[in-house]
Structures are given as C-alpha cells and as structure tokens.
C-alpha cells in the first residue's frame, strides 16, 4: 500500500514540474501577432477576435497563469498531506494497538445453600464490568430451592449444573467423609468447565458462603500480571487466616504479603497451573492436598493484610470447624484500595524475601510475657521466637492466632514466619535465624 501511494506522489510531483516547465516555455516563446493579429493564427483557423490591445493580452495571460498556480497549489497541498507515507523514517513504523483487558471469570461453587443470594448480591454490587468479570455459578447437589435462587438472576450469571449427583465409592471408614469426596469431584468438574469448555485462562474461585469486599475485583486484576510473570507464585488469595479484628492493621489495607500456606477462600488460579493439577486431582480433601509439598513445589501465594472475603456459612461439611472461634471474627476490608494504580513490584520473590527477612531478623526479640501483658513500649515490629512444633503451637494458641500446621507450614507463614498484630504492635512469630525448610512432620 505504501509503495502504491509513494508512486502516486512521485508521479504527481513529476507532472507538476513538467507542466510548469512547459508553461514557462510557452510564455517565453509566444510568437508575434500573425496577419490576423492573433498570435500563431494562420489563415483559415478559427480563433479569438484579433486585437492590438497588448495590456489586455497581458491581463488575460495573468488570469490564466493565476488559475494555473491555484491548481498547482492544491496539488502541492495533497502531496504534503501524504508526505509521512513516503518518508523513509515512517515506512516501518507500526501502529500501536492497546491490548484488550483480560477477562477474569468468577466461579461460584454452590450446593444447597439458598444463602448463595448474599454471595451473588455482593458480587454483582461490586462488579465493575459484566464483560470482564462473568459470574459462573456451578451447582452440585441438585437442590431445587438453591437452583431457583440462581435462576432468578437471569442472564446476570451463568448457571452450570454438575451432572453426576451419585454417591462416591469410598472405603467404609470414609463414609462419614462422603461430602468431602463430592466437593472434590465438583471442583474438578467445574474447573474443567471454566478452562476446557469455556476456554478461560484464569479464574477466581469463591464458595457460596463468601461475601466480597468493595475492592475484590480491583485486587485480583492488579495481581494477575504478577501471577502470570512470576513462576515462584501459584495463586492469589483474598483471605488472611489470622485476619480477625485486632490482629490486623486496618490502616494498612493496601499491604500485601507472600505466604507459603495455601489460604483458599477466594483465590485466583491460572489455566497452566490447572493443567498441572488436573491429572492428579485428589478424590477428597482437595484444599489440604493443595498444601502438600508435591503440589506447592516451594511456590507461594499472595494474601492481603485485611481480608477481601468474609465467610458467613457456619453450617457445612466441616460442621463449623474453626468458625465460632476464628472465622466469624475475620475483618472484611471496607476501604477501596486502587491496587491497579499501585507499584506492586515489592512482591517479586527476591525483592520481597530480602526485605522481609531483613525486617524480621533485625526486629528486637521479646518474650511471650512481654507481648501478652502489653509491656512493649516501642512501636515495633518485634520478634517472638519459636524453636519446635510444640513451642510454636503453644505460643500461637496463647496469642490467639491459628495454631494448626499443614505439612509443617503454619497458616499465613512465609519462610516459617507468621506476621500479625497484638495490642497494636506488629509481631513476627519466627523460627531462629538461618531457617532452611519446613518439617512436614509438624502436622
């Protein structure tokens, strides 16, 4: 296309120059008046009336010349307007087109809770775009009342139904865990629908008993590029296991952490990670399976200081385990943080690890009594050291944070360190300096 336009422009310039050259020659070589008094008019030719008015002839020639110059001016303007097309410096420049915004579907795992309405209402209330955040509700159990609630949202959500509602064949001693087997089967089916049938490249998974914060969507969109680019990460979670009121700093709602513990409860997964996990997906207890070293492979998740999800479902297959003591008191963020406008490069592995370890191990060591009795005078942070599984569990339990470990990893832990607030002071419950790896027997 550029070659054709360039040739056209060169031809126009050639015609322009040639025409003016001919015009000049004609004017200079204009012959004297012939017998008829008209220049160049021979006998028998039809022409203008002869005239001896030299001034009139000059004026007429001036009019013709002015009209010709006006025509040539228009040609020059057209040539100039296309100059950038045949300028060598512009020929190889390509027009920059902004990449389309990635679509991040929200997968809601549902079963037999009609209170899924609370979850969906909050998602729809805070969702900034239906196109960028399609809501997919995958329902197991075949519960009619719950299905009716989901259908009531019409085209605002996509309603999928798990086709296999049969019991899972389990060992006799595992019959009481039938619910966990069905949940794992449902997750496997639903994630395949998102990634294989609907061909999405990422997903945020929530369960039907979760309420989301106002900046829930902003949070995940801001972290998607980091999750894609950093192979040391394998998920982003909206949840802080120790995020109860009094254990977080509400003034630092914009602060994010790396954690070696898989938090769940509102989390983002990439399609390539699902390709890795899907062939070996477990028959039950999928979340604890995710916390095993074979799946985690020394990768971390991102989690917030203040949770972006809140669970309101006490009843479930876990029979309210941890709910009354911990989960019901989780603080849900209420302040909108514009994460997409923040610099999150501090979360990259090497940068984060170096800064985190420097801050933890430069903090003064204190005793449990100092922390518990509120005898810390400085603003902090402070380090409280543990040296064994038993000492960790004792300190965690007495300080009011979650004391269970999965394959040796404490909840919210990063390189063995658990960060939380106590009486307004930042505390790092940490192993001795020189920590190397988790001991999976600590479970």
PyMOL commands that set and color helices and strands:
alter all, ss='L'
color gray80, all
select helices_A, chain A and resi 2-28+54-81+83-86+88-91+116-126+144-151+154-156+172-197+216-229+250-252+271-278+286-290+293-296+327-329+339-341+345-347+349-362+368-372+389-399
alter helices_A, ss='H'
color red, helices_A
select strands_A, chain A and resi 105-110+135-139+158-161+202-207+210-212+233-237+256-259+267-270+300-304+309-311+364-365+380-385+405-406+409-410+418-422+425-430
alter strands_A, ss='S'
color yellow, strands_A
deselect
rebuild
show_as cartoon
